[in-house]
Amino acid sequence: MTFTPYLLFPGTCAEAMDLYCRVFGGSEPVLMRYSEAPPEDFPEDMPGGGAAIPPNLVMHANFRLGDGLLMASDYPPGVETPPQASVAVHVGFASVTAAQEAFDGLIEGGAILVPFAETFWASGFGMLRDRFGTHWMLSGPARA
């Protein structure tokens, strides 16, 4: 069994995935836009169905991050929900420096929830909400 974070955005998926790739050094994101799907795949009775789908909305995106995979999309047209309101993505790093750099790279335009600092369980840990609404928990190596 595999657990993979799947983030949902209100029209900012491509921009968010670009930032995450730059911060974490992941592979180039793969993007599939709603506009690439056949119109018959969006019937009248589903969200966004029967409506003109904005060409910039991302139906599916992913990129490799170390041994993991991060997946995301924009909400379908007609679906309005705040992004990642009660979920956080944890990323563990091999060094406290790498964790701090990722924290610093994600915080612009966001909010610090727990300042990045040494803890009794890790050499560094911090929590933040980025400008896209995604909550992150970033940590350096665990203490022995």
OpenMM code with the backbone's topology and positions (N, CA, C; nanometers):
from openmm import Vec3, app, unit

residues = "MET THR PHE THR PRO TYR LEU LEU PHE PRO GLY THR CYS ALA GLU ALA MET ASP LEU TYR CYS ARG VAL PHE GLY GLY SER GLU PRO VAL LEU MET ARG TYR SER GLU ALA PRO PRO GLU ASP PHE PRO GLU ASP MET PRO GLY GLY GLY ALA ALA ILE PRO PRO ASN LEU VAL MET HIS ALA ASN PHE ARG LEU GLY ASP GLY LEU LEU MET ALA SER ASP TYR PRO PRO GLY VAL GLU THR PRO PRO GLN ALA SER VAL ALA VAL HIS VAL GLY PHE ALA SER VAL THR ALA ALA GLN GLU ALA PHE ASP GLY LEU ILE GLU GLY GLY ALA ILE LEU VAL PRO PHE ALA GLU THR PHE TRP ALA SER GLY PHE GLY MET LEU ARG ASP ARG PHE GLY THR HIS TRP MET LEU SER GLY PRO ALA ARG ALA".split()
positions = [
    Vec3(0.0841, -0.1170, 0.0000),
    Vec3(0.0000, 0.0000, 0.0000),
    Vec3(0.0890, 0.1238, 0.0000),
    Vec3(0.0452, 0.2260, -0.0723),
    Vec3(0.1190, 0.3504, -0.0812),
    Vec3(0.0272, 0.4671, -0.0483),
    Vec3(0.0740, 0.5581, 0.0359),
    Vec3(0.0024, 0.6815, 0.0636),
    Vec3(0.0721, 0.7932, -0.0118),
    Vec3(-0.0041, 0.8702, -0.0877),
    Vec3(0.0523, 0.9800, -0.1650),
    Vec3(-0.0290, 1.1061, -0.1396),
    Vec3(0.0335, 1.2147, -0.0931),
    Vec3(-0.0412, 1.3397, -0.0763),
    Vec3(-0.0966, 1.3868, -0.2107),
    Vec3(-0.2228, 1.4293, -0.2097),
    Vec3(-0.2871, 1.4839, -0.3290),
    Vec3(-0.3472, 1.6176, -0.2874),
    Vec3(-0.2850, 1.7258, -0.3318),
    Vec3(-0.3256, 1.8602, -0.2932),
    Vec3(-0.4241, 1.9170, -0.3942),
    Vec3(-0.5211, 1.9934, -0.3446),
    Vec3(-0.6222, 2.0546, -0.4312),
    Vec3(-0.6167, 2.2066, -0.4180),
    Vec3(-0.6241, 2.2748, -0.5317),
    Vec3(-0.6085, 2.4197, -0.5362),
    Vec3(-0.7241, 2.4857, -0.6108),
    Vec3(-0.7502, 2.6125, -0.5774),
    Vec3(-0.8561, 2.6882, -0.6457),
    Vec3(-0.8015, 2.7672, -0.7652),
    Vec3(-0.7384, 2.6972, -0.8608),
    Vec3(-0.6862, 2.7643, -0.9794),
    Vec3(-0.5395, 2.8002, -0.9740),
    Vec3(-0.4679, 2.7600, -0.8687),
    Vec3(-0.3261, 2.7963, -0.8540),
    Vec3(-0.2338, 2.6748, -0.8556),
    Vec3(-0.2817, 2.5614, -0.9020),
    Vec3(-0.2031, 2.4379, -0.8976),
    Vec3(-0.0703, 2.4498, -0.9725),
    Vec3(-0.0722, 2.4990, -1.0952),
    Vec3(0.0517, 2.5058, -1.1748),
    Vec3(0.1566, 2.5924, -1.1052),
    Vec3(0.1140, 2.7061, -1.0523),
    Vec3(0.2064, 2.7960, -0.9820),
    Vec3(0.2609, 2.7306, -0.8547),
    Vec3(0.1735, 2.6624, -0.7800),
    Vec3(0.2164, 2.5949, -0.6573),
    Vec3(0.3155, 2.4834, -0.6881),
    Vec3(0.2866, 2.4014, -0.7867),
    Vec3(0.3761, 2.2904, -0.8197),
    Vec3(0.5112, 2.3413, -0.8679),
    Vec3(0.5116, 2.4538, -0.9388),
    Vec3(0.6384, 2.5138, -0.9814),
    Vec3(0.7214, 2.5538, -0.8592),
    Vec3(0.6574, 2.6191, -0.7611),
    Vec3(0.7288, 2.6567, -0.6389),
    Vec3(0.7808, 2.5333, -0.5663),
    Vec3(0.6980, 2.4321, -0.5493),
    Vec3(0.7384, 2.3125, -0.4752),
    Vec3(0.8571, 2.2428, -0.5430),
    Vec3(0.8568, 2.2388, -0.6757),
    Vec3(0.9709, 2.1788, -0.7473),
    Vec3(1.0981, 2.2587, -0.7239),
    Vec3(1.0877, 2.3915, -0.7236),
    Vec3(1.2058, 2.4751, -0.6995),
    Vec3(1.2561, 2.4596, -0.5561),
    Vec3(1.1649, 2.4584, -0.4591),
    Vec3(1.2041, 2.4499, -0.3182),
    Vec3(1.2620, 2.3132, -0.2848),
    Vec3(1.1965, 2.2074, -0.3290),
    Vec3(1.2373, 2.0723, -0.2909),
    Vec3(1.3314, 2.0061, -0.3906),
    Vec3(1.3509, 2.0669, -0.5072),
    Vec3(1.4410, 2.0089, -0.6057),
    Vec3(1.3855, 1.8838, -0.6709),
    Vec3(1.2540, 1.8756, -0.6799),
    Vec3(1.1919, 1.7587, -0.7423),
    Vec3(1.2058, 1.7625, -0.8930),
    Vec3(1.1588, 1.6560, -0.9568),
    Vec3(1.1597, 1.6511, -1.1020),
    Vec3(1.0630, 1.7558, -1.1566),
    Vec3(1.0751, 1.7880, -1.2831),
    Vec3(0.9836, 1.8817, -1.3486),
    Vec3(0.8413, 1.8273, -1.3359),
    Vec3(0.7445, 1.9105, -1.2945),
    Vec3(0.6093, 1.8574, -1.2766),
    Vec3(0.5448, 1.8173, -1.4092),
    Vec3(0.4676, 1.7114, -1.4035),
    Vec3(0.3863, 1.6692, -1.5165),
    Vec3(0.2493, 1.7330, -1.4957),
    Vec3(0.2015, 1.8089, -1.5932),
    Vec3(0.0724, 1.8765, -1.5828),
    Vec3(-0.0219, 1.8296, -1.6924),
    Vec3(-0.1451, 1.7963, -1.6542),
    Vec3(-0.2511, 1.7658, -1.7488),
    Vec3(-0.3648, 1.8642, -1.7190),
    Vec3(-0.4018, 1.9423, -1.8177),
    Vec3(-0.5034, 2.0454, -1.7969),
    Vec3(-0.6434, 1.9936, -1.8319),
    Vec3(-0.7435, 2.0512, -1.7662),
    Vec3(-0.8823, 2.0143, -1.7967),
    Vec3(-0.9119, 2.0335, -1.9441),
    Vec3(-0.8515, 2.1354, -2.0043),
    Vec3(-0.8771, 2.1646, -2.1455),
    Vec3(-0.8272, 2.0544, -2.2385),
    Vec3(-0.7419, 1.9643, -2.1886),
    Vec3(-0.6910, 1.8538, -2.2703),
    Vec3(-0.7845, 1.7343, -2.2695),
    Vec3(-0.8820, 1.7330, -2.1794),
    Vec3(-0.9750, 1.6204, -2.1693),
    Vec3(-1.0857, 1.6353, -2.2729),
    Vec3(-1.1341, 1.5226, -2.3235),
    Vec3(-1.2463, 1.5294, -2.4181),
    Vec3(-1.3702, 1.5892, -2.3491),
    Vec3(-1.4431, 1.6796, -2.4156),
    Vec3(-1.5608, 1.7439, -2.3552),
    Vec3(-1.6640, 1.6438, -2.3038),
    Vec3(-1.6748, 1.5290, -2.3684),
    Vec3(-1.7732, 1.4296, -2.3242),
    Vec3(-1.7393, 1.3692, -2.1875),
    Vec3(-1.6161, 1.3930, -2.1397),
    Vec3(-1.5779, 1.3449, -2.0068),
    Vec3(-1.6286, 1.4361, -1.8956),
    Vec3(-1.6952, 1.5465, -1.9327),
    Vec3(-1.7511, 1.6387, -1.8346),
    Vec3(-1.9003, 1.6576, -1.8616),
    Vec3(-1.9807, 1.5566, -1.8279),
    Vec3(-2.1255, 1.5673, -1.8531),
    Vec3(-2.1892, 1.6765, -1.7672),
    Vec3(-2.3101, 1.7163, -1.8070),
    Vec3(-2.3827, 1.8243, -1.7400),
    Vec3(-2.3973, 1.8045, -1.5898),
    Vec3(-2.4097, 1.6791, -1.5427),
    Vec3(-2.4405, 1.6541, -1.4020),
    Vec3(-2.3180, 1.6474, -1.3109),
    Vec3(-2.1987, 1.6707, -1.3614),
    Vec3(-2.0808, 1.6725, -1.2749),
    Vec3(-2.0299, 1.8148, -1.2599),
    Vec3(-1.9536, 1.8435, -1.1512),
    Vec3(-1.9020, 1.9795, -1.1331),
    Vec3(-1.8226, 2.0247, -1.2554),
    Vec3(-1.8578, 2.1407, -1.3047),
    Vec3(-1.7905, 2.1947, -1.4222),
    Vec3(-1.8453, 2.1423, -1.5523),
    Vec3(-1.9331, 2.0439, -1.5447),
    Vec3(-1.9887, 1.9839, -1.6654),
    Vec3(-2.0739, 2.0807, -1.7436),
    Vec3(-2.0643, 2.0719, -1.8749),
    Vec3(-2.1433, 2.1561, -1.9619),
    Vec3(-2.0947, 2.3000, -1.9679),
    Vec3(-1.9967, 2.3354, -1.8866),
    Vec3(-1.9462, 2.4726, -1.8856),
    Vec3(-1.8135, 2.4787, -1.9593),
    Vec3(-1.7824, 2.5967, -2.0060),
    Vec3(-1.6514, 2.6155, -2.0681),
    Vec3(-1.5464, 2.6065, -1.9571),
    Vec3(-1.4526, 2.5171, -1.9733),
    Vec3(-1.3492, 2.4962, -1.8717),
    Vec3(-1.2322, 2.5886, -1.9021),
    Vec3(-1.1934, 2.6727, -1.8044),
    Vec3(-1.0790, 2.7618, -1.8292),
    Vec3(-0.9546, 2.6811, -1.8677),
    Vec3(-0.8834, 2.7242, -1.9714),
    Vec3(-0.7700, 2.6463, -2.0211),
    Vec3(-0.6538, 2.6334, -1.9234),
    Vec3(-0.6459, 2.7215, -1.8236),
    Vec3(-0.5318, 2.7174, -1.7319),
    Vec3(-0.5512, 2.6193, -1.6168),
    Vec3(-0.6720, 2.5694, -1.5920),
    Vec3(-0.6946, 2.4805, -1.4782),
    Vec3(-0.6259, 2.3459, -1.4987),
    Vec3(-0.5627, 2.2966, -1.3913),
    Vec3(-0.4886, 2.1704, -1.3957),
    Vec3(-0.5785, 2.0579, -1.3442),
    Vec3(-0.5984, 1.9558, -1.4262),
    Vec3(-0.6787, 1.8399, -1.3889),
    Vec3(-0.5957, 1.7423, -1.3060),
    Vec3(-0.4672, 1.7309, -1.3357),
    Vec3(-0.3779, 1.6434, -1.2601),
    Vec3(-0.2343, 1.6902, -1.2800),
    Vec3(-0.1579, 1.6879, -1.1699),
    Vec3(-0.0155, 1.7210, -1.1750),
    Vec3(0.0572, 1.6300, -1.0773),
    Vec3(0.1823, 1.6017, -1.1070),
    Vec3(0.2639, 1.5267, -1.0114),
    Vec3(0.4114, 1.5535, -1.0378),
    Vec3(0.4897, 1.5284, -0.9344),
    Vec3(0.6347, 1.5284, -0.9516),
    Vec3(0.6977, 1.4406, -0.8449),
    Vec3(0.8134, 1.3868, -0.8795),
    Vec3(0.8900, 1.3016, -0.7886),
    Vec3(0.9665, 1.3894, -0.6916),
    Vec3(0.9648, 1.3476, -0.5669),
    Vec3(1.0360, 1.4186, -0.4618),
    Vec3(1.1096, 1.3126, -0.3812),
    Vec3(1.2383, 1.2936, -0.4115),
    Vec3(1.3123, 1.1845, -0.3489),
    Vec3(1.2466, 1.0527, -0.3860),
    Vec3(1.2133, 0.9733, -0.2847),
    Vec3(1.1459, 0.8457, -0.3092),
    Vec3(0.9949, 0.8609, -0.3166),
    Vec3(0.9461, 0.9835, -0.2958),
    Vec3(0.8024, 1.0054, -0.2907),
    Vec3(0.7476, 1.0709, -0.4153),
    Vec3(0.6171, 1.0867, -0.4135),
    Vec3(0.5450, 1.1483, -0.5242),
    Vec3(0.4464, 1.2467, -0.4639),
    Vec3(0.4409, 1.3680, -0.5155),
    Vec3(0.3425, 1.4667, -0.4748),
    Vec3(0.2485, 1.4861, -0.5915),
    Vec3(0.1183, 1.4745, -0.5648),
    Vec3(0.0177, 1.4900, -0.6695),
    Vec3(-0.0736, 1.6061, -0.6339),
    Vec3(-0.1332, 1.6681, -0.7374),
    Vec3(-0.2183, 1.7843, -0.7128),
    Vec3(-0.3084, 1.8105, -0.8326),
    Vec3(-0.4073, 1.8955, -0.8103),
    Vec3(-0.4918, 1.9456, -0.9184),
    Vec3(-0.5636, 2.0704, -0.8711),
    Vec3(-0.6247, 2.1403, -0.9665),
    Vec3(-0.7177, 2.2462, -0.9328),
    Vec3(-0.8539, 2.1804, -0.9140),
    Vec3(-0.9364, 2.2395, -0.8282),
    Vec3(-1.0729, 2.1902, -0.8155),
    Vec3(-1.1408, 2.2012, -0.9514),
    Vec3(-1.2333, 2.1084, -0.9805),
    Vec3(-1.3071, 2.1206, -1.1065),
    Vec3(-1.3872, 2.2511, -1.1077),
    Vec3(-1.4148, 2.3042, -1.2246),
    Vec3(-1.4971, 2.4244, -1.2323),
    Vec3(-1.6286, 2.4031, -1.1571),
    Vec3(-1.6684, 2.5027, -1.0823),
    Vec3(-1.7931, 2.4936, -1.0082),
    Vec3(-1.7787, 2.4407, -0.8677),
    Vec3(-1.6601, 2.3914, -0.8308),
    Vec3(-1.6363, 2.3413, -0.6952),
    Vec3(-1.5542, 2.4469, -0.6219),
    Vec3(-1.6062, 2.4966, -0.5125),
    Vec3(-1.5373, 2.5995, -0.4351),
    Vec3(-1.5127, 2.5471, -0.2940),
    Vec3(-1.3881, 2.5211, -0.2610),
    Vec3(-1.3494, 2.4721, -0.1293),
    Vec3(-1.2124, 2.5280, -0.0963),
    Vec3(-1.1886, 2.5672, 0.0297),
    Vec3(-1.0550, 2.6171, 0.0638),
    Vec3(-0.9500, 2.5061, 0.0487),
    Vec3(-0.8307, 2.5397, 0.0019),
    Vec3(-0.7266, 2.4384, -0.0144),
    Vec3(-0.6704, 2.3905, 0.1199),
    Vec3(-0.6495, 2.2600, 0.1306),
    Vec3(-0.5758, 2.1986, 0.2425),
    Vec3(-0.6051, 2.2599, 0.3793),
    Vec3(-0.7290, 2.2803, 0.4141),
    Vec3(-0.7643, 2.3501, 0.5375),
    Vec3(-0.7241, 2.2746, 0.6639),
    Vec3(-0.7256, 2.1430, 0.6631),
    Vec3(-0.6973, 2.0695, 0.7871),
    Vec3(-0.5992, 1.9553, 0.7670),
    Vec3(-0.5098, 1.9698, 0.6712),
    Vec3(-0.4101, 1.8671, 0.6421),
    Vec3(-0.2742, 1.9343, 0.6301),
    Vec3(-0.1697, 1.8666, 0.6766),
    Vec3(-0.0331, 1.9164, 0.6595),
    Vec3(0.0489, 1.8083, 0.5911),
    Vec3(0.1409, 1.8508, 0.5070),
    Vec3(0.2342, 1.7586, 0.4424),
    Vec3(0.3649, 1.7652, 0.5202),
    Vec3(0.4120, 1.6500, 0.5682),
    Vec3(0.5394, 1.6452, 0.6395),
    Vec3(0.6490, 1.6040, 0.5425),
    Vec3(0.7615, 1.6740, 0.5489),
    Vec3(0.8793, 1.6380, 0.4711),
    Vec3(0.9963, 1.6314, 0.5682),
    Vec3(1.0605, 1.5152, 0.5743),
    Vec3(1.1786, 1.4962, 0.6580),
    Vec3(1.3041, 1.5092, 0.5735),
    Vec3(1.4030, 1.5745, 0.6280),
    Vec3(1.5269, 1.6008, 0.5550),
    Vec3(1.6452, 1.5337, 0.6240),
    Vec3(1.7487, 1.5051, 0.5466),
    Vec3(1.8691, 1.4426, 0.5999),
    Vec3(1.9543, 1.5419, 0.6774),
    Vec3(1.9307, 1.6731, 0.6549),
    Vec3(2.0082, 1.7734, 0.7286),
    Vec3(1.9166, 1.8856, 0.7751),
    Vec3(1.9534, 1.9467, 0.8863),
    Vec3(1.8763, 2.0597, 0.9376),
    Vec3(1.8872, 2.1787, 0.8429),
    Vec3(1.9997, 2.1924, 0.7748),
    Vec3(2.0187, 2.3022, 0.6797),
    Vec3(1.9202, 2.2908, 0.5644),
    Vec3(1.9039, 2.1709, 0.5096),
    Vec3(1.8097, 2.1505, 0.3992),
    Vec3(1.6666, 2.1785, 0.4439),
    Vec3(1.6315, 2.1370, 0.5648),
    Vec3(1.4967, 2.1618, 0.6172),
    Vec3(1.4730, 2.3114, 0.6344),
    Vec3(1.5706, 2.3825, 0.6897),
    Vec3(1.5586, 2.5274, 0.7085),
    Vec3(1.5462, 2.5991, 0.5744),
    Vec3(1.6234, 2.5573, 0.4747),
    Vec3(1.6164, 2.6193, 0.3418),
    Vec3(1.4796, 2.5989, 0.2789),
    Vec3(1.4223, 2.4802, 0.2940),
    Vec3(1.2878, 2.4546, 0.2403),
    Vec3(1.1852, 2.5415, 0.3118),
    Vec3(1.1965, 2.5512, 0.4432),
    Vec3(1.1064, 2.6364, 0.5226),
    Vec3(1.1134, 2.7797, 0.4708),
    Vec3(1.2338, 2.8309, 0.4540),
    Vec3(1.2531, 2.9681, 0.4058),
    Vec3(1.1989, 2.9859, 0.2638),
    Vec3(1.2105, 2.8823, 0.1810),
    Vec3(1.1631, 2.8900, 0.0436),
    Vec3(1.0117, 2.8871, 0.0308),
    Vec3(0.9437, 2.8302, 0.1281),
    Vec3(0.7983, 2.8196, 0.1230),
    Vec3(0.7250, 2.9332, 0.1936),
    Vec3(0.7916, 3.0056, 0.2803),
    Vec3(0.7221, 3.0991, 0.3683),
    Vec3(0.6810, 3.2301, 0.3013),
    Vec3(0.7444, 3.2715, 0.1935),
    Vec3(0.7115, 3.3997, 0.1318),
    Vec3(0.5625, 3.4073, 0.0967),
    Vec3(0.4949, 3.5061, 0.1516),
    Vec3(0.3521, 3.5229, 0.1272),
    Vec3(0.2651, 3.4321, 0.2114),
    Vec3(0.3269, 3.3500, 0.2961),
    Vec3(0.2526, 3.2570, 0.3809),
    Vec3(0.2545, 3.3015, 0.5261),
    Vec3(0.2363, 3.2046, 0.6153),
    Vec3(0.2333, 3.2349, 0.7588),
    Vec3(0.3070, 3.1268, 0.8360),
    Vec3(0.3882, 3.1683, 0.9319),
    Vec3(0.4576, 3.0736, 1.0193),
    Vec3(0.3590, 3.0281, 1.1266),
    Vec3(0.3429, 2.8984, 1.1400),
    Vec3(0.2574, 2.8413, 1.2436),
    Vec3(0.3408, 2.8021, 1.3651),
    Vec3(0.4573, 2.7413, 1.3408),
    Vec3(0.5546, 2.7081, 1.4447),
    Vec3(0.6910, 2.7468, 1.3873),
    Vec3(0.7608, 2.8428, 1.4482),
    Vec3(0.8914, 2.8840, 1.3946),
    Vec3(0.9882, 2.7661, 1.3859),
    Vec3(1.0715, 2.7677, 1.2835),
    Vec3(1.1699, 2.6608, 1.2657),
    Vec3(1.2745, 2.6716, 1.3757),
    Vec3(1.2913, 2.5639, 1.4523),
    Vec3(1.3862, 2.5648, 1.5640),
    Vec3(1.4205, 2.4213, 1.6036),
    Vec3(1.5233, 2.4083, 1.6842),
    Vec3(1.5615, 2.2793, 1.7412),
    Vec3(1.4527, 2.2351, 1.8392),
    Vec3(1.4271, 2.1053, 1.8424),
    Vec3(1.3277, 2.0497, 1.9351),
    Vec3(1.3883, 1.9304, 2.0073),
    Vec3(1.3150, 1.8763, 2.1028),
    Vec3(1.3659, 1.7584, 2.1728),
    Vec3(1.3611, 1.6343, 2.0853),
    Vec3(1.2808, 1.6342, 1.9769),
    Vec3(1.2690, 1.5157, 1.8915),
    Vec3(1.3442, 1.5277, 1.7586),
    Vec3(1.3825, 1.6515, 1.7188),
    Vec3(1.4501, 1.6696, 1.5900),
    Vec3(1.5486, 1.7849, 1.5983),
    Vec3(1.6484, 1.7793, 1.5121),
    Vec3(1.7484, 1.8859, 1.5086),
    Vec3(1.6905, 2.0165, 1.4555),
    Vec3(1.5756, 2.0089, 1.3923),
    Vec3(1.5042, 2.1275, 1.3455),
    Vec3(1.3634, 2.0891, 1.3054),
    Vec3(1.2676, 2.1748, 1.3362),
    Vec3(1.1276, 2.1487, 1.3015),
    Vec3(1.0542, 2.2816, 1.2916),
    Vec3(0.9663, 2.2929, 1.1934),
    Vec3(0.8816, 2.4108, 1.1803),
    Vec3(0.7561, 2.3783, 1.1029),
    Vec3(0.6525, 2.4585, 1.1270),
    Vec3(0.5257, 2.4431, 1.0557),
    Vec3(0.4885, 2.5767, 0.9930),
    Vec3(0.4336, 2.5707, 0.8714),
    Vec3(0.3924, 2.6923, 0.8037),
    Vec3(0.2749, 2.6638, 0.7109),
    Vec3(0.2069, 2.7705, 0.6734),
    Vec3(0.1039, 2.7648, 0.5688),
    Vec3(0.1571, 2.8506, 0.4554),
    Vec3(0.1757, 2.7933, 0.3375),
    Vec3(0.2319, 2.8700, 0.2264),
    Vec3(0.1241, 2.9592, 0.1637),
    Vec3(0.1642, 3.0392, 0.0673),
    Vec3(0.0719, 3.1355, 0.0069),
    Vec3(-0.0411, 3.0693, -0.0717),
    Vec3(-0.0312, 2.9386, -0.0962),
    Vec3(-0.1363, 2.8663, -0.1667),
    Vec3(-0.2340, 2.7988, -0.0707),
    Vec3(-0.2056, 2.8075, 0.0595),
    Vec3(-0.2926, 2.7460, 0.1591),
    Vec3(-0.2485, 2.6088, 0.2044),
    Vec3(-0.1378, 2.5581, 0.1516),
    Vec3(-0.0876, 2.4268, 0.1921),
    Vec3(-0.0115, 2.4390, 0.3231),
    Vec3(-0.0415, 2.3511, 0.4168),
    Vec3(0.0278, 2.3462, 0.5454),
    Vec3(0.1443, 2.2480, 0.5337),
    Vec3(0.2598, 2.2886, 0.5823),
    Vec3(0.3810, 2.2067, 0.5765),
    Vec3(0.4373, 2.1876, 0.7162),
    Vec3(0.4882, 2.0681, 0.7417),
    Vec3(0.5652, 2.0360, 0.8621),
    Vec3(0.7006, 1.9898, 0.8092),
    Vec3(0.8057, 2.0650, 0.8379),
    Vec3(0.9390, 2.0349, 0.7858),
    Vec3(1.0309, 2.0041, 0.9021),
    Vec3(1.1072, 1.8957, 0.8879),
    Vec3(1.1954, 1.8585, 0.9977),
    Vec3(1.3305, 1.8124, 0.9475),
    Vec3(1.4301, 1.8401, 1.0303),
    Vec3(1.5642, 1.7894, 1.0075),
    Vec3(1.5739, 1.6508, 1.0690),
    Vec3(1.6913, 1.5939, 1.0772),
    Vec3(1.7045, 1.4589, 1.1287),
    Vec3(1.6485, 1.4449, 1.2703),
    Vec3(1.5921, 1.3287, 1.2966),
    Vec3(1.5413, 1.2991, 1.4306),
    Vec3(1.6586, 1.2838, 1.5273),
    Vec3(1.6321, 1.3150, 1.6511),
    Vec3(1.7346, 1.2967, 1.7530),
    Vec3(1.7409, 1.1480, 1.7908),
    Vec3(1.8611, 1.1042, 1.8248),
    Vec3(1.8811, 0.9641, 1.8611),
    Vec3(1.8271, 0.9363, 2.0025),
] * unit.nanometer
topology = app.Topology()
chain = topology.addChain("A")
for resn in residues:
    res = topology.addResidue(resn, chain)
    for name in ("N", "CA", "C"):
        topology.addAtom(name, app.Element.getBySymbol(name[0]), res)
